[in-house]
Amino acid sequence: MKSIAIIGGGLSGTLLTINLLKNHKSKEKLKITLIEKEPDKFNLGVAYSTTEFSHLLNVRAGSMSIFKDEAGHLVDWLKRNGYNYAPDDFIPRQVYGFYLKYFYKKFISEKPDSITLDVILEECLNIEKIDHRFELTLETCQLETDSVVLALGHISPAEIHNLPQSSIGRYFRTPWQDLYTKISQKDDVLLIGSGLTSNDIILSLQERQHSGKIYSISRRGHLPLLHSKLEPYPDFSKELEGKDINEIFSIVKRHIKSHTDPRPVTDSLRPHTQRIWSGLSNTCKSRFLRHLQSRWNQVRHRMPLESNLKLKELVDQNILEFLTGKISNISQVDDKIEVIWQDKLANSKTFSCDVVINCIGPESNYKRINSQLIKNLLLTKMIQSDVLSIKTSNFNIVDGFDMLNENIYAIGPLLKGELYESTAVPEIRVQAEKLSKILLQRTKVVSSVN
């Protein structure tokens, strides 16, 4: 019996499991072990485990099928289950989570007898290669497997310097926890970051009739642009071939200037983003991350109009204020938190609040990630840190000696260093299908791979 262990049972691990069950065409026995350390995130990951109805998808329902060749898959399921949503609607992420769980259970119930699926709700602490197999050390047990897939998702949040070691009483290093029982309606709240995550928290506070001041601060003040129906922009990706990041930026800027709206211009690049990114040098990638990533994210990752109108209402009520600048210091002063920050003109300003919530986003320097598994794999050189994630090549993990680590793979956000665009369903569903076929071919349990 051949075996595959998938470490991470969120979106990436779930879609890979579904595709393994779907694409298994042989009678040869296969054992799949799906490992997830957080039971409440199983099948869902962080994004779809939310119970807040105001947290909407930032992609229309018609583009969120779990299978790339079945565009109406999600919308048909919504209709069959009594949800009144159209293909152009932005549905609650909680509802999308129900969709994921439904089809995970459906494919398990219909799986062939030749497949064994085990689920272990524990943290994987280490992976060791022994001959041609892998030994996984979990919290209470060990297991051996032929192949390993790291489907870890976003592992750890990024934080501003020294804040994790501070003595601030009510500092939440991640927003994805039980916040709202610990925040009163009259608390003044600081959100570090102004992207989609920050907006989710603001909308949740609004639903609870929050009356305290809410500050959202970011270094460049780039708020997500709005979704709207746009006419497609002509494909100009060939103009970018062989260019460095400065030349690419100039060409894209010229197209945006001629069109006046950056959204359709960047949309036209989406099918080519991964190819363009993989062709850049590490120097160009680093330059993009330092100077252009914030602007790209503003244009690429948009918010529904409904969410934007709610934010504007809070701004008009003087409850919400967006700040552009850099935090210089945060300290506890008696029962308040004092925040010193510099605006765009380097003027120093101060305000106080009761709560600080980190909404910066995921940590991309894996040397700083707080994970025992990652720390151990870096120490043994089974993986190496790379721009945005770990180093990979066509799903294969590249070890600390720059060698392909045979039969150990990555999927989802762990491929950001290689692909950049690797966090959304439209990318991950393609990865899950491709990697499932690679795994089944390697374990010789698929009759043919298309």
C-alpha positions in Angstrom: 0.0 0.0 0.0 1.3 3.4 -1.0 0.8 6.4 1.4 0.5 10.2 1.2 0.5 12.5 4.3 -0.9 15.9 3.9 0.1 18.3 6.7 -2.5 21.0 6.9 -6.3 20.4 6.7 -7.4 23.9 5.6 -8.4 24.9 2.1 -5.3 23.7 0.3 -5.2 20.3 2.1 -8.9 19.8 1.7 -8.9 20.6 -2.1 -5.9 18.3 -2.5 -7.7 15.5 -0.7 -10.8 15.9 -2.8 -8.8 15.8 -6.0 -6.9 12.7 -4.8 -10.2 10.9 -4.2 -11.6 12.2 -7.5 -8.6 11.3 -9.7 -7.8 7.9 -8.2 -8.5 5.5 -11.1 -6.6 2.3 -10.0 -7.6 -0.6 -7.7 -4.1 -0.4 -6.1 -4.5 0.5 -2.4 -3.7 4.0 -1.3 -3.6 5.5 2.2 -4.1 9.2 2.7 -3.4 10.8 6.1 -4.7 14.4 6.6 -3.1 16.2 9.6 -4.5 19.4 11.1 -3.5 21.0 14.4 -6.6 23.2 14.8 -9.9 21.3 14.7 -12.0 24.5 14.2 -10.0 25.3 11.1 -10.4 21.8 9.5 -11.6 22.0 5.9 -11.8 25.8 6.3 -8.4 27.3 7.1 -8.5 30.9 8.5 -10.5 32.6 5.8 -13.5 30.3 5.8 -13.7 29.4 9.5 -15.2 32.9 10.3 -18.7 32.9 11.8 -19.1 36.6 11.0 -21.8 37.0 8.3 -20.4 40.4 7.3 -17.2 38.8 6.2 -17.8 38.3 2.4 -15.8 36.6 -0.3 -13.8 39.2 -2.3 -14.4 37.1 -5.5 -17.8 36.7 -7.1 -19.6 33.4 -6.5 -19.5 32.5 -10.2 -15.6 32.3 -10.0 -15.3 30.4 -6.8 -16.0 26.8 -7.8 -13.6 24.2 -6.2 -13.1 22.8 -9.7 -11.7 25.0 -12.5 -13.6 23.3 -15.3 -17.0 23.5 -13.5 -17.8 27.2 -13.4 -21.3 26.8 -12.0 -20.4 24.2 -9.3 -20.7 26.6 -6.4 -23.7 28.5 -7.7 -25.6 25.3 -8.4 -24.9 24.1 -4.9 -26.1 27.4 -3.4 -29.4 27.0 -5.3 -29.9 23.4 -4.3 -29.4 24.3 -0.7 -31.8 27.3 -0.6 -29.3 30.2 -0.8 -30.6 33.1 -2.9 -27.3 34.1 -4.4 -26.5 34.9 -8.1 -23.2 34.3 -9.9 -22.2 38.0 -9.5 -22.9 38.1 -5.7 -20.2 38.2 -3.0 -21.4 35.5 -0.6 -20.5 35.2 3.1 -17.2 33.3 3.7 -19.0 31.2 6.3 -21.4 29.9 3.6 -18.4 29.1 1.4 -17.1 27.1 4.3 -20.3 25.1 4.4 -19.7 24.4 0.7 -16.2 23.1 1.3 -17.3 20.8 4.1 -20.2 19.5 2.1 -18.1 18.3 -0.8 -15.2 17.0 1.4 -17.8 14.7 3.1 -19.4 13.8 -0.2 -16.2 12.7 -1.8 -15.3 10.7 1.3 -18.7 8.9 1.3 -18.2 8.0 -2.4 -14.5 7.1 -2.2 -13.4 3.7 -3.6 -12.6 0.9 -1.1 -9.0 0.9 -2.3 -8.5 4.3 -0.5 -8.0 4.6 3.2 -8.4 8.1 4.7 -7.2 8.9 8.2 -7.6 12.3 9.9 -5.3 13.2 12.7 -6.1 16.4 14.7 -2.6 17.1 16.0 0.4 19.3 15.3 3.2 17.8 13.2 6.5 18.7 14.9 9.1 17.2 12.6 9.7 15.3 9.4 12.7 13.1 8.9 13.7 11.2 5.8 14.6 7.6 6.3 15.8 5.8 3.2 13.1 6.5 0.6 10.3 7.2 3.2 9.5 9.9 5.7 8.9 9.6 9.4 6.5 12.2 10.8 6.7 13.1 14.5 3.3 14.3 15.9 2.4 15.4 19.4 1.4 11.9 20.5 2.6 9.5 17.8 4.8 8.9 14.8 3.9 7.6 11.4 5.7 6.7 8.2 4.7 7.7 4.7 5.9 7.5 1.1 5.1 11.1 0.2 4.5 14.3 2.2 2.7 17.5 1.2 3.0 20.7 3.2 -0.3 22.4 3.0 0.3 24.8 5.9 -1.5 27.9 4.6 -0.6 31.1 6.3 1.3 30.0 9.3 2.1 33.0 11.4 1.3 36.7 11.3 3.8 39.4 10.6 4.2 42.0 13.3 5.9 45.4 13.7 9.3 45.4 15.4 9.4 44.7 19.1 5.6 44.6 19.5 5.5 40.9 20.2 7.9 41.4 23.2 6.0 44.5 24.5 4.1 44.6 27.8 0.9 45.9 26.3 -2.1 44.4 28.1 -4.6 44.1 25.3 -2.6 43.4 22.2 -3.9 40.7 19.8 -1.2 39.4 17.5 -3.8 37.9 15.2 -7.4 39.0 14.6 -8.5 35.4 14.1 -9.4 34.6 17.7 -12.1 35.4 20.2 -11.8 39.1 20.0 -15.3 40.4 20.6 -15.8 39.1 24.1 -12.7 41.0 25.1 -13.6 44.3 23.5 -16.3 46.6 24.9 -18.4 48.8 22.7 -16.7 52.0 24.1 -13.1 50.8 23.7 -10.9 52.8 21.4 -9.3 50.3 19.0 -6.2 50.5 16.8 -5.9 48.2 13.8 -2.4 47.9 12.4 -3.0 47.5 8.6 -5.7 48.8 6.3 -6.3 45.8 4.0 -9.2 43.3 3.7 -8.4 41.8 7.1 -8.6 45.1 8.8 -11.9 45.8 7.0 -13.3 42.5 8.2 -12.7 43.5 11.9 -14.2 47.0 11.3 -17.4 45.5 9.9 -17.6 43.0 12.8 -17.3 45.8 15.3 -20.0 47.8 13.4 -22.4 44.9 13.6 -21.9 45.0 17.4 -22.8 48.8 17.4 -19.3 49.7 18.4 -19.2 53.4 19.6 -15.5 53.8 20.5 -13.0 55.3 18.1 -11.5 52.9 15.5 -8.1 53.8 14.0 -6.7 51.9 11.0 -3.1 52.7 10.2 -0.8 51.7 7.3 2.4 53.0 6.0 1.1 53.9 2.5 -2.6 54.3 3.2 -3.6 52.1 0.4 -7.2 50.9 0.9 -8.6 48.1 -1.3 -10.3 49.3 -4.4 -13.9 48.4 -5.2 -15.2 45.5 -7.2 -17.3 46.5 -10.3 -18.1 45.1 -13.7 -15.3 46.1 -16.0 -14.7 45.8 -19.7 -11.7 43.5 -20.4 -8.5 45.2 -21.2 -6.4 43.8 -24.1 -3.6 41.3 -23.2 -0.3 43.1 -23.2 1.8 40.5 -21.3 4.1 39.9 -24.2 5.5 43.4 -23.8 6.7 42.3 -20.3 8.7 39.3 -21.5 12.4 39.5 -20.6 12.0 42.8 -18.8 13.3 43.7 -15.3 10.9 45.0 -12.6 11.6 48.7 -13.4 10.8 48.2 -17.1 7.7 46.1 -16.2 6.5 48.9 -13.8 7.0 51.5 -16.5 5.0 49.5 -19.1 2.2 48.7 -16.7 2.1 52.4 -15.6 1.8 53.5 -19.2 -1.2 51.2 -19.8 -2.9 52.4 -16.7 -2.4 56.0 -17.6 -3.9 55.4 -21.1 -6.9 53.6 -19.6 -7.3 55.7 -16.3 -8.5 52.7 -14.3 -5.9 50.3 -13.0 -8.3 47.4 -12.3 -8.9 46.0 -15.8 -5.2 46.5 -16.6 -4.1 44.4 -13.7 -6.9 41.9 -14.4 -5.5 41.3 -17.8 -2.2 40.3 -16.3 -3.7 37.8 -13.8 -3.3 34.7 -16.2 0.3 35.6 -16.7 1.4 36.8 -13.2 2.9 33.5 -12.1 5.0 33.3 -15.3 6.1 36.9 -15.1 7.1 36.5 -11.4 9.0 33.3 -11.9 11.1 35.0 -14.6 12.3 37.8 -12.2 15.6 37.7 -10.4 15.5 37.6 -6.6 16.7 41.2 -6.6 13.8 42.3 -8.8 11.4 40.3 -6.6 12.7 42.0 -3.5 12.4 45.4 -5.1 8.8 44.7 -6.0 8.0 43.6 -2.5 9.5 46.7 -0.9 8.1 49.4 -3.3 5.2 48.0 -5.3 3.5 45.2 -3.4 1.2 47.5 -1.3 -0.1 49.2 -4.4 -0.5 45.9 -6.3 -2.5 44.5 -3.4 -4.7 47.5 -3.3 -5.7 47.1 -6.9 -5.7 43.2 -7.0 -7.5 42.4 -3.8 -10.7 44.4 -3.8 -13.7 44.8 -1.6 -17.5 44.6 -2.5 -19.4 47.9 -2.7 -21.6 46.8 0.2 -18.6 46.6 2.5 -17.2 49.9 1.3 -20.5 51.7 2.0 -20.5 50.4 5.6 -16.9 51.7 6.1 -17.9 55.2 4.7 -20.8 55.3 7.1 -18.4 54.8 10.1 -16.1 57.5 8.7 -19.0 59.9 8.4 -20.0 59.2 12.0 -16.4 60.0 13.1 -16.1 56.5 14.5 -13.5 55.3 12.0 -10.4 57.1 10.9 -7.8 55.9 8.4 -4.2 57.0 9.1 -1.3 57.0 6.8 2.1 56.7 8.5 4.6 54.7 10.5 4.2 53.7 14.1 7.2 54.9 16.1 6.3 53.5 19.5 3.5 51.7 21.3 3.5 51.6 25.1 1.2 50.9 28.1 0.6 54.0 30.1 -1.6 53.1 33.1 -4.8 51.7 31.8 -4.4 53.2 28.2 -2.1 52.3 25.3 -0.1 55.3 24.0 0.7 55.3 20.2 3.3 57.6 18.7 3.3 57.7 14.9 4.8 59.7 12.1 2.6 60.9 9.2 3.7 61.2 5.5 5.5 64.5 6.3 7.4 62.9 9.2 5.4 64.9 11.7 5.2 63.0 15.1 1.7 62.6 16.5 0.2 60.8 19.4 -3.1 59.2 20.4 -4.3 56.7 23.0 -6.4 53.6 22.7 -7.6 50.6 24.7 -6.9 47.7 22.3 -4.4 47.0 19.5 -5.1 44.4 16.9 -2.5 43.2 14.4 -3.9 43.0 10.9 -0.7 43.3 8.8 -1.0 39.8 7.3 1.1 36.7 7.1 4.8 36.5 7.8 6.8 35.9 4.7 10.2 35.5 6.3 10.1 31.8 7.3 13.1 32.3 9.6 10.9 34.4 11.8 7.9 32.0 11.7 6.7 30.7 15.1 6.3 27.0 14.1 8.1 24.1 15.6 7.8 22.2 12.3 9.3 25.0 10.2 12.1 25.6 12.7 13.1 21.9 12.7 12.9 21.7 8.9 15.1 24.8 8.5 17.6 23.4 11.1 17.9 20.1 9.3 18.0 21.9 5.9 15.0 19.9 4.6 13.7 23.3 3.5 15.2 26.7 2.9 13.7 30.2 3.3 13.1 32.1 0.1 11.4 35.3 -1.0 7.9 35.3 0.4 8.0 31.6 1.6 10.2 28.5 1.1 12.1 27.5 -2.0 10.1 25.2 -4.4 10.2 24.1 -8.0 7.1 22.8 -9.6 5.5 21.7 -6.3 8.8 20.0 -5.1 10.5 21.5 -2.1 14.1 22.5 -2.6 16.3 21.7 0.4 19.0 23.7 2.1 21.6 22.2 -0.3 19.6 23.4 -3.4 18.6 19.9 -4.2 15.0 18.8 -5.1 13.6 17.0 -2.0 12.1 14.0 -3.8 8.6 13.1 -2.7 8.0 16.1 -0.4 5.8 18.8 -1.9 4.1 22.1 -1.2 0.8 23.6 -2.1 -1.0 27.0 -1.6 0.7 29.9 0.1 4.0 28.0 0.5 4.4 28.4 -3.3 4.3 32.2 -3.1 8.0 32.5 -3.5 7.9 30.6 -6.8 4.5 31.8 -8.1 3.6 34.9 -6.1 -0.2 34.5 -6.8 -0.8 31.4 -4.7 -3.3 32.2 -2.0 -6.8 32.3 -3.6 -9.2 29.6 -4.6 -8.7 30.1 -8.4 -5.0 29.3 -8.0 -5.2 26.6 -5.4 -7.9 24.6 -7.1 -5.6 24.3 -10.2 -2.6 23.4 -7.9 -4.7 20.7 -6.2 -5.7 19.1 -9.4 -2.2 19.1 -10.8 -0.5 17.9 -7.6 -3.0 15.1 -7.1 -2.1 13.7 -10.5 1.6 14.0 -9.8 1.2 12.2 -6.5 -0.9 9.5 -8.0 1.5 9.0 -10.9 4.4 8.8 -8.5 2.6 6.2 -6.3 1.5 4.4 -9.5 -2.2 4.4 -8.6 -3.5 6.3 -11.6 -3.9 4.7 -15.0 -3.0 7.8 -17.0 -2.3 11.5 -16.4 -3.7 14.0 -18.8 
